[in-house]
Amino acid sequence: MFDTAIIGSGVAGLSAALTLKALRRDIIWFGRRDLSEKIARAEKIRNYPGLAQISGADMQKAFLDQMEREGLAVTEKQVTGVYHLGTHFGVLCGQETFEARTVILTTGVEAVKPLPGELEFIGRGVSYCATCDGFLYKDKTIAVLCTVKGLEHEVEYLASLAKKVYLCARYPDPAISLPNVETVTGRPLAVEGGVRAERMVFDDRTVGVDGVFMLKAAVTPAVLVPGLESEGGHIAVDRQMRTNLPGCFAAGDCTGRPYQYAKAAGEGNVAAHAANAFLAENKRESL
Ligand SMILES: Cc1cc2nc3c(=O)[nH]c(=O)nc-3n(C[C@H](O)[C@H](O)[C@H](O)COP(=O)(O)OP(=O)(O)OC[C@H]3O[C@@H](n4cnc5c(N)ncnc54)[C@H](O)[C@@H]3O)c2cc1C
């Protein structure tokens, strides 16, 4: 079992990982090898201490160099669920499970708001995880909204199971060409249905479906972690970055505005120290 699972590989996750490494904790860190799209995309960063006028690409390189020097590696897996199991956490990545005594959520924010009907039909036709729920749609018709090119392998997996896939790719140059995949170019507007999701509404057409998959870089925290308290769409935390779940901490954009690198780095550091204190405290109690 790991001491801490860090979920998200932006600045907040990196800061938490560096601090826990310095504190000699055994961590697993989930995310992307290139860290975060938001780091690479920034044109010029003018307000990060010590790195005057740095471009996002140079900042990304500086972070990757630092990780290499510190021997830190990201486990390239998308976390699909985090479950509080009383004394520890189960971290689900599709069909794989990892266990950790504490969790730090640094998942960033999804710029796009959930669609009308999306949250209402979770578990009743709306899913965020191809490997968890794909088999439920064998030989069925599904709509797939994919916001990141890096998740195209999940679209292909779904297409290998479903009879028909309506694919709405929300990124440039989608590269999926399969006989049972029809690309929809319209803007997604809503998920509709009765007891279950039955229709996906786009601005140019409506298609009848058995299910809808939302493949996104980040999902709403309360969907990822059942029982987690939110406040105004962000994870509710105190000054130690503690959430309402004992042993679960959060840092960075996912805890609220301002959405800034310096805030994310600072909060990642505080969350790491708080997780370290929690681990020490609970070790004492179990002696
Ligand atoms: C174009 C642009 C320019 C910007 N310029 C500036 C600037 O000049 N100055 C400034 O201070 N801020 C700037 N920002 C804001 C800054 O990028 C964010 O505040 C910062 O990236 C937040 O870091 P974070 O670690 O909280 O989240 P993010 O950087 O969003 O990282 C979260 C990471 O977690 C991953 N993740 C999410 N969910 C999961 C999951 N379930 N499993 C595995 N991985 C997951 C995501 O894929 C992502 O890689 C800019 C943002 C943009 C988009």
Ligand as a Chemical Component Dictionary entry (heavy atoms), coordinates in Angstrom:
data_LIG
# 
_chem_comp.id                   LIG 
_chem_comp.type                 NON-POLYMER 
_chem_comp.pdbx_formal_charge   0 
_chem_comp.three_letter_code    LIG 
# 
loop_
_chem_comp_atom.comp_id 
_chem_comp_atom.atom_id 
_chem_comp_atom.alt_atom_id 
_chem_comp_atom.type_symbol 
_chem_comp_atom.charge 
_chem_comp_atom.model_Cartn_x 
_chem_comp_atom.model_Cartn_y 
_chem_comp_atom.model_Cartn_z 
_chem_comp_atom.pdbx_ordinal 
LIG C1  C1  C 0 -3.662 29.109 -21.946 1  
LIG C2  C2  C 0 -3.449 29.258 -20.471 2  
LIG C3  C3  C 0 -2.547 30.196 -19.993 3  
LIG C4  C4  C 0 -2.325 30.331 -18.626 4  
LIG N1  N1  N 0 -1.437 31.276 -18.188 5  
LIG C5  C5  C 0 -1.185 31.412 -16.879 6  
LIG C6  C6  C 0 -0.234 32.372 -16.399 7  
LIG O1  O1  O 0 0.382  33.099 -17.164 8  
LIG N2  N2  N 0 -0.023 32.438 -15.061 9  
LIG C7  C7  C 0 -0.661 31.622 -14.150 10 
LIG O2  O2  O 0 -0.385 31.709 -12.959 11 
LIG N3  N3  N 0 -1.587 30.712 -14.571 12 
LIG C8  C8  C 0 -1.880 30.582 -15.908 13 
LIG N4  N4  N 0 -2.791 29.661 -16.325 14 
LIG C9  C9  C 0 -3.509 28.848 -15.332 15 
LIG C10 C10 C 0 -2.695 27.604 -14.946 16 
LIG O3  O3  O 0 -2.460 26.854 -16.121 17 
LIG C11 C11 C 0 -3.461 26.739 -13.932 18 
LIG O4  O4  O 0 -3.802 27.509 -12.821 19 
LIG C12 C12 C 0 -2.598 25.549 -13.470 20 
LIG O5  O5  O 0 -2.245 24.749 -14.569 21 
LIG C13 C13 C 0 -3.340 24.726 -12.448 22 
LIG O6  O6  O 0 -2.579 23.618 -12.087 23 
LIG P1  P1  P 0 -3.274 22.314 -11.485 24 
LIG O7  O7  O 0 -2.137 21.429 -11.099 25 
LIG O8  O8  O 0 -4.254 22.698 -10.441 26 
LIG O9  O9  O 0 -4.154 21.683 -12.662 27 
LIG P2  P2  P 0 -3.849 21.319 -14.182 28 
LIG O10 O10 O 0 -2.688 22.041 -14.718 29 
LIG O11 O11 O 0 -5.157 21.485 -14.876 30 
LIG O12 O12 O 0 -3.435 19.783 -14.126 31 
LIG C14 C14 C 0 -4.333 18.762 -13.814 32 
LIG C15 C15 C 0 -3.806 17.482 -14.431 33 
LIG O13 O13 O 0 -4.456 16.373 -13.857 34 
LIG C16 C16 C 0 -4.829 15.465 -14.864 35 
LIG N5  N5  N 0 -5.998 14.721 -14.406 36 
LIG C17 C17 C 0 -7.235 15.221 -14.177 37 
LIG N6  N6  N 0 -8.058 14.242 -13.793 38 
LIG C18 C18 C 0 -7.316 13.111 -13.783 39 
LIG C19 C19 C 0 -7.622 11.761 -13.495 40 
LIG N7  N7  N 0 -8.850 11.398 -13.148 41 
LIG N8  N8  N 0 -6.636 10.838 -13.594 42 
LIG C20 C20 C 0 -5.376 11.196 -13.968 43 
LIG N9  N9  N 0 -5.035 12.474 -14.266 44 
LIG C21 C21 C 0 -6.004 13.413 -14.171 45 
LIG C22 C22 C 0 -5.140 16.352 -16.076 46 
LIG O14 O14 O 0 -5.060 15.611 -17.283 47 
LIG C23 C23 C 0 -4.026 17.374 -15.967 48 
LIG O15 O15 O 0 -2.869 16.878 -16.588 49 
LIG C24 C24 C 0 -3.027 29.511 -17.705 50 
LIG C25 C25 C 0 -3.935 28.565 -18.184 51 
LIG C26 C26 C 0 -4.156 28.422 -19.552 52 
LIG C27 C27 C 0 -5.137 27.379 -20.037 53 
# 
loop_
_chem_comp_bond.comp_id 
_chem_comp_bond.atom_id_1 
_chem_comp_bond.atom_id_2 
_chem_comp_bond.value_order 
_chem_comp_bond.pdbx_ordinal 
LIG C1  C2  SING 1  
LIG C2  C3  SING 2  
LIG C2  C26 DOUB 3  
LIG C3  C4  DOUB 4  
LIG C4  N1  SING 5  
LIG C4  C24 SING 6  
LIG N1  C5  DOUB 7  
LIG C5  C6  SING 8  
LIG C5  C8  SING 9  
LIG C6  O1  DOUB 10 
LIG C6  N2  SING 11 
LIG N2  C7  SING 12 
LIG C7  O2  DOUB 13 
LIG C7  N3  SING 14 
LIG N3  C8  DOUB 15 
LIG C8  N4  SING 16 
LIG N4  C9  SING 17 
LIG N4  C24 SING 18 
LIG C9  C10 SING 19 
LIG C10 O3  SING 20 
LIG C10 C11 SING 21 
LIG C11 O4  SING 22 
LIG C11 C12 SING 23 
LIG C12 O5  SING 24 
LIG C12 C13 SING 25 
LIG C13 O6  SING 26 
LIG O6  P1  SING 27 
LIG P1  O7  DOUB 28 
LIG P1  O8  SING 29 
LIG P1  O9  SING 30 
LIG O9  P2  SING 31 
LIG P2  O10 DOUB 32 
LIG P2  O11 SING 33 
LIG P2  O12 SING 34 
LIG O12 C14 SING 35 
LIG C14 C15 SING 36 
LIG C15 O13 SING 37 
LIG C15 C23 SING 38 
LIG O13 C16 SING 39 
LIG C16 N5  SING 40 
LIG C16 C22 SING 41 
LIG N5  C17 SING 42 
LIG N5  C21 SING 43 
LIG C17 N6  DOUB 44 
LIG N6  C18 SING 45 
LIG C18 C19 SING 46 
LIG C18 C21 DOUB 47 
LIG C19 N7  SING 48 
LIG C19 N8  DOUB 49 
LIG N8  C20 SING 50 
LIG C20 N9  DOUB 51 
LIG N9  C21 SING 52 
LIG C22 O14 SING 53 
LIG C22 C23 SING 54 
LIG C23 O15 SING 55 
LIG C24 C25 DOUB 56 
LIG C25 C26 SING 57 
LIG C26 C27 SING 58 
# 
